[in-house]
């Protein structure tokens, strides 16, 4: 039980940090006085890196490090990173003779910038490492520390309480702490405590040894194929190498990329022993089929980039829109982080709906679920465009175009529609892609393909920066005003959202074509279907 609490503390601290970083867009535009697009660009590149890193870290865990060493690296990185971000706020490092005591751009020097960017990079490492290793490491401890079902149920109670309580603290209590050093500092302290708590149990943890990575096997297939590319293809399948423990019926051979099967060609008996000793020269036919699956999924992966671009506008442009809108309910001014809390609840509802939809034993259901997620992306962009147009009209009617810091007499709750639709996109996409891999991918690669998809979405976050640049350049052709100005009030985000709606529509068409030509395996009944919703 102690180990359960020690390891789970890392997750609870992660949630608190996420709520602190939710308003980072406002921090960069209000304190650093960065332009709308530059602040969003910094965050989207950071988010993209955070989503790409888990693929690399999972490979390192399986091949070299193991989950404990990865958590050791990530937890320390997380603590130092959020600490650096807290220290980068202007008043912290001001000298006693320094007049820079306020949150102003001139008070942010080279030291603060180095601390901030270094801290963001370290937080990305911490997030990725925890994402990859916290839950698997918890599972490694269960046999030793959670011996019976009754004990597991008892442990779920405090876990559930903290899972509910931590977001509430992050959404409601944290925003009332006005000084920026404390807004980042309190999560930093909590993260340090969680890290020390985790490290205190180092001598008690069970540690599974690395068992190797299927990514290595995929690379071996292409290397072995390159060595044998000039070999004639064997007429008899018996000349293709199979491992002794491979069952003939455990996989289905496909004609797709059949030339890759040259990696499994067995040489003459005089060379056989020598070849088996060099694993990079000979692969089994099952390993070749797994490599084929990875290649066959590439066209579908490419359609996920647009989904990542749409997802990226949630923590950047949507948050910037909400910053100066009316957030009052009666006399209570609702914290901005409460939108994140409501969006999280919406995600749970959509996830539940997605799980129920995907339980039907039809092999096309996951692909249909991904298409539904893309429809959510279209609706989200259209809704965001219409609401932003309404917001701009209110700004113009009240003469606020050049008053970016003034409150806008329009309720922030108009934005809930686009936040909820974005939650629908993310939830249906995550659940449907996971179901697709469970049905179509070999068991050894399912975990990797899931993280690889998140990495592709992360590329979408980075591509958002490129899309903003291209759209901005095109919009100012002919001497016209660019859609992206220094402040949000002067920008035309509504038009950019319409562009994203058009891209999402085209992407949906491409996905339908790709999914229609994809060769699906029949879906097998899964015993964990009843527990998917959890």
Secondary structure by P-SEA (a helix, b strand, c coil): caaaaaaaaaaaaaaaaaaaacaaaaaaaacccccaaaaaaaaaaaaaaaaaaaaaaaaaaaccccaaaaaaaaaaaaaaaaaaaaaacccccccccccccccccccccaaaaaaaaaaaaaaaaaaaaaaacaaaaaaaacccccccaaaaaaaaaaaaaaaaaaaaaaccccccccccccaaaaaaaaaaaaaaaaacccccbbbbcccccaaaaaaaaaaaaaaacccccccccccbbbccccccccbbbbccccccccccccccccaaaaaaacccccccaaaaaaaaaaaaaaaaaaaaaaaaaaaaacccaaaaaaccccccccccccccaaaaaaaaaaaaaaaaaaaaaacccccaaaaaaaaaaaaaaaaaaaaaaaaaaaaaaaaaaaccccccccccccccccaaaaaaaaaaaaaaaaaaaaaaaacccccccaaaaaaaaaaaaaaaaaaaaaaaaaaaaaaaccccccccccccccccaaaaaaaaaaaaaaaaaaaaaaaaaccccccccccccccccc
